[in-house]
């Protein structure tokens, strides 16, 4: 996940209210001292299975959601970073962190995951715990994606990195994001990143972002398949002209 967005303030840690020790708790502690397994969530009254479960999608969401700026309604960038750190994924350099957010279903708003998205996403992934989620890491490699699947992920990467109500992304952000996302699926990436500062374009639109991938799929290094009369964005036309002048 790119370092473009300003990280939210760290979430305040939850406080556990101390309660008076009950006989049941004393008995439990005595069992632990005697070598019996310690049972989490011990209570004097019956509780639901969801509440007694040590970990489930709802409790995981509650652990990482943003209680300060989003009133616990979504996991924002700081929570996503914390979640990924728990899974040993580096959000700054490991694209699998972005793939995870995509697979969890982040769609409603850029840069966050809602409760419904997270719970539904976990169900689709067949995961109930962080350990199960961590076990999926090898499957998050984009190298396993077919072209159509990767196209959907590639487009998601743009929308996820939008800020507020803006429909475009800063050029410098795209220059950092594009090589990480598209990888070896384009032979033009390095040249395109070199070209962008010379283009006069300061912000990149979704059409320009998406068109670069499509261009990379149908045009080879010789530009023999390039049709200047096709409906490419002007930025792509300027890029081809720039490359031809350099060659």
ABEGO torsion letter per residue (X at the ends): XBAABBBBBBBBBBBBBBBBBBAAAAAAAAAAAAGBBBBBGBBABBBBAAAABABBAAAAAAAABBAAAAGGABBBAAAAAAAAAAAGBBAAABAAAAAAAAAAGBAABBGBBBAAAAAAAAAAAGBABAAAAAAAAAAABAAABBAAAAAAAAAAAAAAABBEABABBBAAAAAAAAAAAAEAABAAAAAAAAAAAAAGBABBBAAAAAAAAAAAAABBAAGAABBAABBBBAAAAAAAAAAAAAX
